[in-house]
Amino acid sequence: MNMLDNIRAQLAALSKSERKVAEQILAAPQDAIHSSIATLARAADVSEPTVNRFCHRLGTRGFPDFKLHLAQSLAKGHSWVSRDVEENDDVESYSHKIFDSALAGLQRVRNQLDMDAIHQAVLHLTKAHKVAFFGLGASAVVAHDAFSKFLRFNLPVIWSEDIVIQRMSCINSRVDEVFVLISHTGRTKNMVELARLARVNGSTVIAITSTDSPLAQHATLALVLDVPEDTDVYLPMVSRLAQLTVIDVLATGFTLERGTPFRENLKRVKDALKESRYDKPLRLDKDAS
């Protein structure tokens, strides 16, 4: 892993003083590789042993070794596509890397997802009189996918990627409404403002976002996804897949929680949609032919 990506991925697990070191390095990585351990410690307002502990936590042998790895990461630069992809990768290489990264990322999210939080989110959704799914940029696509799924559930549901409509919906919200706000970084100011506006009216805000993000802190309930993907640099890939999968989990939990009568209604919706499609082609059994 690129050293800067590694630091970002470890942020949540660092102690308060170690996080100061991490934030100082992320803010000025070029300065860090030219600093002495004493200079970096002063800049981060920590002790020199804290800097050493931070370096060991990142898997290096100490500060000099850490600076070497950091310098190599900076020299390598970013592909601006994916942290796993390199400029000279051929089709097979970058295809395998993207699939491997997706599988590993989903496995990581599955292992660390808070099941109690998922259960609480499902309960909030099943009790809601109206549900809204909002996101911006790549997250707006995920929100639209959620809207399409929940639209089949005999429940008033809305979606919009227009921030004005999103704001008006939150300003006019009610206690029995649930807003699902989706943002990988959780640092988008507009999304945090939506959470604040909805909660002022007593609405429930479920955030699908990163750990300790401003959006997670302002939500009623946060479904945090530990995806070490810096979308400030790279195209959203694994983070988007993780969000879509969590939406599938919530939709499945919703149908199960609502019980058999609700699933019968869902069946009627599916049957009605069959008229919009051509019949599946018949597959002949090879033995019969």
Secondary structure by P-SEA (a helix, b strand, c coil): ccaaaaaaaacccccaaaaaaaaaaaacaaaaaaccaaaaaaaacccaaaaaaaaaaaccccaaaaaaaaaaaaaaccccccccccccccaaaaaaaaaaaaaaaaaaaaacccaaaaaaaaaaaaaccbbbbbbcaaaaaaaaaaaaaacccccbbbbbccaaaaaaaaaaccccbbbbbbbcccccaaaaaaaaaaaaabbbbbbbcccccccccccccccccccccccccccccaaaaaaaaaaaaaaaaaaaaacaaaaaaaaaaaaaacccccccccccccccc
